[in-house]
């Protein structure tokens, strides 16, 4: 009996289930332990059936990362479009990035911590992948131009604040035996420490 053809909606909806299951495996065991057969077993299906949705592991990983980056980009787009103050935008973007990482730690691990096998090279060729970072850099440059912060290298300053918040989320996502307390508060303090370190004397808050 021939297989029933899958509709576009069928494929799209079940792919979300597949990606969620893949993220769970990666979060628990690491990307190296993710296999199409093991993933199929966790979903109660055959590997052959899984290949109807994703022809390869790389296709699955790229789709997962593209969806995650699109969600992050949407959050940054809203802030970038509506912020009336560049420092407020920097604060909001970095808090949004932290929330993005902390609300789904398996997704964060799969996107940033476990993906060292070159599987997402196609994504890095897409300029949209780096758009959230570029939007943050633009807001920091605006803050410098307005005299709200003092920096001779806004690109370097962008790297510093991004790396700082990313580091907190990474530690909170991987060191389960260490009590970081209120991680949201830790992120807030990191952001304010960064801004205060660049603020000219007498500048408004």
C-alpha angles and dihedrals in degrees: 000000000000120000116260111251114250118234120227089251091051091052094044095048097046092045087065089057091048093050092049091052091047091052090051091054093047092047091051103036109011132255092279089066094052111105131165091238094049091046091050090051091052089053094047094244138108123264088242091058091049091054088061086070100034122020092201144006090253091055089053095048093046091050091048093050093044091054092048094048091047090055092049090047091052091054092049092044091059092050093043091051099045107032114113095191126045094219090051087051092051091051093047094046094051092046089049090051091051092048090048090056099040099045092061110021094174089058091048092050092048093047101044113008108039103033102095099125099086092251095134098051091118090059093053089060089062113087090209090069092072096039096105090054091047091050090053090049090051092053092049090050089050091051090052092047090051092051093245092123133018115229132141092201115041091178091058091046089053091053091050097052093042092049092047096054092039089054093054092050091046093052092046090050097048110028099067094165094059121083108225091174115213102005093190089057090047089054091049091051092049091052093049091046089054093048095044090051090058099037115114116234111274095016117144121255 
